[in-house]
Structures are given as C-alpha cells and as structure tokens.
Amino acid sequence: MTAGELQNYLKKQVKVFSEPGKEVTVQQIFRLYQVKKEGNTYYWNGGPQELVWKLNDSYFKSFN
C-alpha cells in the first residue's frame, strides 16, 4: 500500500465514521497484572506499547 492509497483509505474511513446514525463497536481485551510488594498492591496493564499494539492490530484487521 502506498502513502497515497493509505491517505485515501483514511479519508474514506473518517467520512464513514462521521456519518450521523452510524454505530461502530470495537471489542478489545486488556490484561491487568497485579503485583503485591511490601503490603502494597500495584496494577499494571502491560504499558503503553501493549495498548498501541492492540490498536494497530484492530486498525490493520479492518482492511480485510
């Protein structure tokens, strides 16, 4: 896919998403890790890179 094709695709998707009355549902699974240390409980979601990977997966799967 060239940069121009990607740009055209994104423009079309923005137009589709901005139409009133259109509903789009996205399902994602997030993991939440728990660590107990010195009497404290900490939660971690895998960091921002995990969130970015999931968004990229969702975006590129929409091409199919």
Contacts in CASP RR format, 6 or more apart in sequence:
PFRMAT RR
TARGET T0000
AUTHOR 0000-0000-0000
METHOD contacts of the structure
MODEL  1
MTAGELQNYLKKQVKVFSEPGKEVTVQQIFRLYQVKKEGNTYYWNGGPQE
LVWKLNDSYFKSFN
1 9 0 8 1.000
9 63 0 8 1.000
13 62 0 8 1.000
16 22 0 8 1.000
17 24 0 8 1.000
26 58 0 8 1.000
28 54 0 8 1.000
28 58 0 8 1.000
30 45 0 8 1.000
30 50 0 8 1.000
30 51 0 8 1.000
30 54 0 8 1.000
31 45 0 8 1.000
31 46 0 8 1.000
31 50 0 8 1.000
32 43 0 8 1.000
32 44 0 8 1.000
32 45 0 8 1.000
33 43 0 8 1.000
33 44 0 8 1.000
33 45 0 8 1.000
33 46 0 8 1.000
34 41 0 8 1.000
34 42 0 8 1.000
34 43 0 8 1.000
35 41 0 8 1.000
35 42 0 8 1.000
35 43 0 8 1.000
35 44 0 8 1.000
36 42 0 8 1.000
45 51 0 8 1.000
END
